């Protein structure tokens, strides 16, 4: 019998927080809006698709996230971090229907 200890295992390094699949939906929306530019907006389906893809979901997995994108966008709009646009104009986050887009607050 040998009195040698087996080599110690190296501790697992934590996964980086900035990996796309680890980003919360809020950060995905903000990242897409920032990439598009302050004077432009994104479609909510773009956010849902990017989020689902980052999570490794199939091509249609984004559909499951549309309701969550909307509720997240409403919360962010209430905080002043995002603008919800309806027909090109800012919409009340608590009272809008139909087709909408998301953008960063514009400095005018």
N, C-alpha and C positions, 0 to 999 in steps of 0.2 A: 504494500500500500504506500502510495506516495503522499507526502504531507503538503504537496503543492496545491494551492487553490486555483481553481479555473480562472482564466482572465475575466476581469470585471467587464460587464457589458457597458458600452457607451450609452449615456442617457439619450433618450429619443429627443430630438430637437422639436420644439413646437412648430406647428404649421404657421407660416406667415399669415398675418391677419389680412394683408392686402391682396391675397389671392382672390380672383374673381368669384369663385364658388363660395367664398366666405363673406362676401359683401352683402350686407342687408339690402333689401329692396330700396330703401331710402337712398342709400349711397349709389345704387345703380341708376336711379332716376336722376340724381344730381350729376353724376358722371356723364351720362348721355346728354343732358341739357347743356352742361359746360362744353362738351365736345362740339355740340351743334352751334353754340354761340349765343350771346345775350339777346340778340335781335331775332332769333329763330326759336322754333318750338319743336317738340317731338310728339309723336303719336304714342298713346299709352300702350299700344301693341308692341312698339319698339322696346319699351321698358320690360314688358312681360316676356318678350322673346329673349332679350339679353339675360334677364334673370334666370329663366328656365335653362338656357344654354349653359350659363355659368354653373348651374347645379347639375349639369350632365343629363338633363331630361331629354326625352325624344322630341322630334320635330313639332309635335302638336301639344307638348306639355305646357307651353306658354298660355294656352287657353285657361288653364286652371288658375292662373295668377292675375287675370284681368280684374276681378273684383278686389283683390288685395292691392293692386296698383291704384285703383280708384280711391279706396279708403286711405291708403298711404298718402296719395296726392292731396286729398282733402285735408288731412292732418297737417301736412307740410304747408299748404296754402294758409291755413288758419294761423300758423306760426310765422307767416311772412317769408318763408324760405323758397316758395314756389308759387307760380301763377298758373291758374287754370284758365285756358282761353276757350271761348265759345264764339264761333264766327269771327275770329280774329280780335275779339275784345275780352278783357278780363271778366271772368264770371265769378259770381258769389259761390264760394266753395260749399255752402250749405243749401244752395238752391240752383242747381243746373241740371239739365237733362240732355240726352243725345250725344252727338259727336263732340269731342273736346280734345284739346291738345295741352301739353305741359311745357312750361318754359321758366327760365330764371326771371326774377324781378328785374325790370329794366330801369336804368337810371336815366331820367329824362330831364 
